Amino acid sequence: MLNATGILLAGGKSSRMNKDKAFLELEGKPLVERSLTVLQGVFAEVLISSNKPELYAGYEVPVILDEILGRGPLEGLYQGLKAATYDKVFFVACDMPFLEVDPIRFLAKWIPEYDVVVPRLQFGLHPLHAFYHRRCLPAIKNNLEAGCLKIIDFYQACSVKYVGETELEAFSNLSDVFCNVNTPEEWTAILKRKRTLTSNDY
């Protein structure tokens, strides 16, 4: 187990999905349960960031609330870093159906040296599958107070390790690992792809 905290961000509005993405089911399990299982296999401490703690009462995982609503995932990062027992914190969105242990452990090796460790693939950055050190708190606070709510905007005030595809080449399924779902159409495509992969195993 890593002496670090893993936080599942489950505070999004899921407006494009029209239902709570955390409870979409894949192979009979909601995404929140699948993600918590992965995080609990890696981290000494696991937390959930959500403003609806009643939804997660059955998982026996502490839930962190936003102090100020409407400030998006950056507020979740801020409150999560403050609440975490450990200085090193991994944040991941609840809408990543194929979250895996090994890529998380791989990213962790840089966090003692850097304030932020974030994957950078050809299809973009993944700030919600990334490590943040508690040293980020002042920069995040400044941006929150300035109303600058895009996560990556505070990076300029921190030391950042961008982990590229060359460094991640040991993981052949990057498009799956870093996949997230936002719309019913995307979810339908993911379910179809999962069924195809499963059938090919036999």
Secondary structure, DSSP 4 states (H G I P E B T S, - for coil): -EEEEEEEE-----TTTTS-GGG-EETTEEHHHHHHHHHHTTEEEEEEE-S-GGGGGGGT--EEPPSSTTSHHHHHHHHHHHH-SSSEEEEEETT-TT--HHHHHHHHTTTTT-SEEEEEETTEE-TTEEEEEGGGHHHHHHHHHHT---GGGGGGGS-EEEEETTTTTT-TTHHHHT----SHHHHHHHHHHHHHHHHTT-
